[in-house]
Amino acid sequence: MENIREEVKELQIGFKVRRLRQERRMTLQDLADATGLSKPLLSQIENEQVIPPLGTLLRISKAFKVGLHFFFQEEGHNEKCILTRSGESRRMYRRPGEDEAPPPYAYHSLAFGKKHRNMEPFLVEFEPRQEVDGLQVCHEGEEFLFVLDGALEFHYGDRVMTLAPGDSVYYDSTEPHGYVATADSPTRAVAVIYSKGG
C-alpha cells in the first residue's frame, strides 16, 4: 500500500486536478457539473485517496480543456525521447476498501515525463470479469489496443468482439466502448489513447 501511495504522490494527479480547478476559479460543484462526476469522488481524487480510472481522468481533462498527457508529465521535464524499461512504468492502481469490488484494471504510464505529447500509451492489467468504467465510456479521440495475454470482450456501440493475444483493435473513441476480461488468467494489453486537448 505504501508503494502505491508514494506513486500517487509522485504523479501528483490529485494536486494537478486541484491546481487546475483553482486556476480556473471553479468550485468542486462546478467541476462535478462539468464532468458528471460526484463531488465526494472529486474530493477524494484531489486528496489523493483515489486513483481515477482513465475514463474518469479523460472526463476531467476535457472539462479543463487539457490533454490527458498533462496528468502524466513532470514539471520542467522536457526530454524529447523517453525510454521506459520493463518494470519501470508508473503503475496506477487503487486497492479496494472493505465491501468493495476490486478495481477493473491497473494502468501503467509508458511515457511518463514526456511533455507535449499527442499520444498516451499505457500497459493495462485487467481484473477477470470486472466491468471497466461502468463498461462503456466515450470521449473525443482515437484508441489502439493490442492484447498481450489473456482474453478480452470488447464492446463497441452495439458490437461485441472477442480479442485474444496478438489481436488488436483501433477505433474512434466517440462511440461508447469498454472491455471485460474473460480469461481466468491475467489479461494484459498495451493501449494507446489519442485525446484532443483544449
N, C-alpha and C positions, 0 to 999 in steps of 0.2 A: 504493500500500500504506500509506503514511504516513497519508493521509487516513482510510482505513478504521480503522487503529489508533487514531487520535485519536477517531473517532466511538465506537469500542468503549469507550474510556476515558471519554469524555464521558457515555455512557449508564450506565457502571459496572454492567453486568449481572453480571459476574463478582464484583465487590465485594459487590453486594447478595445474591447467592447465598451467598457465604461468610459474610456477616454474619448472614443468617437461620439458616444451619446452626449457627453458633457460639452464637447466641442461644438456639437450641433444644437446645443441648448434644448435637448429632448429629455422629457421625464421617462421613467420606466413605463408609464402608461402610454406615452407617445410611441415608444418602441414596440410595446405589446400590440398597439393598434396597427402599426406599420407592418409587423411580421406575422400577426395572427398567433403569436406565442403568449403564454401566460406570464403575468408579472412575477409570480414566485419562481418560475423556471428561469427567467431572465436574470433575476436577482441571484439565483444560485450559480448561474454561469459567470456573472460579474464577480462574484465572491470566490470563484474557482472551486466550488463544491461539486460542480457538474461539468463534465466534458461534453460539449454539444456534438451530436451526430452531424455528419456532413450536410444532410438535408436542412437541419436547423441552422447551421452556420451559413449556408447559402441564403437562407431567408434573411438572416441578419445582415450579410454583406450587401444584399440587394436593397434593403431598407436604408443602408448608409451610402449606397452607390459607390462601393469599393469592390475590387476584385477579391475572390476567395483567397488569393495569394497573400493579401495584406495580413492575414492572421498567422501565416507560416513563414514570415521573414523576420530577420533580426534587424534592429535599429542600427543604422550606419553601416550595414553589411552590403557590399556592392560587388561581390565576386561575379564574374561573367560565366564561370563554369563551376558547378557543384558536383563533387564526387561523393556518392553515398555508398560506403562499403556494406557488405552483408552484415546484418546485426547492428548497424549504426543508425538506422532510421529512427525518427522520433515517433514513438508509439503513443497513440491516444486511446485510452480505454477507461471506462467507468465501471468500477466494481459495483454490483448490485447491493442495495441495503437489504435488511431483513424484509421478508414478504415481497420482494421484488424479483421479477424475472431477470435472467442475465441479459445484458445489452445485446442487440442483434449482431454487432460486429465491433472489432477494434480496427483502427486505421493508423497507418504509419506514413508520415510525410516523407516522400522520396526526393524532395527538392528544398528542404528547409534551409533558409538562409539566402536563397536566390531572390533578389528583388526584381520587380517589374517584369514578372513572367506572365505569359498568356495561358499556360497550361498548368494544371495542378495534379501531379502524379502521386498515387498512394498505393501501398500494399494493404489490401483489405483482408482481414481474417473473420470469416462469418461463423456465428454460432449455429449449430444444426437446428433447422426448423424454427428459427426465430424470424419473425417478420421484420423487415427493415423500414424504419421511419413510418410506421403505420402502413407498411407495404408500398404505397405508391406516392411519389412526390413528382413535382415538375418545376422547372425553372428554365431561364434562358440559357442557351449554350449547347454544347455537344459533349458527349461522353464516349469513351472507349474502354472496354473491359476485356481482359484476357484471363481465362481461368487457368490456374497453375495446378491445383489439387482439388479433389472432391467433386461436387456437383452442385449446380445452381439451377433454380427455376427462375427464369427472367420474365417478368410481367411488363408488357409494353402496350399501353392502351388496352385493347380487348384481346391482344395476342399473348400466348404463353409459350415460351421457348425453353427447352432443356439444354443446359450447357455443361459439357464435360471438359476435362483437362485438354488444353490445346485449342478449345473453341474460343472465339472472340465475338464481340458484338460492338458495333459503332452506331450511335443513334443520336437523333435530335432530342435533347432533353426537355423540350417544351411539352412533349407528350407525357402523361403520367406513367411512371415506371418504378420498378422496385425488384428486389431479389429475395429469394428464400433459399437457404442452403438445404438440400435434400439428402445429402450423404451423411452417414453416421460418423464418418471420419472427418478430420479437419478440412475445411474448404478455404482456399486462399486464391486471390486474384489480384492482378495489377489493374488499377483503374486510373484513367487519365480524364480529368474534367477540364473543359474549357468553358468558362463562365464570363460573360461580358460584364465588365465592371460598370462604373458610372459613365 
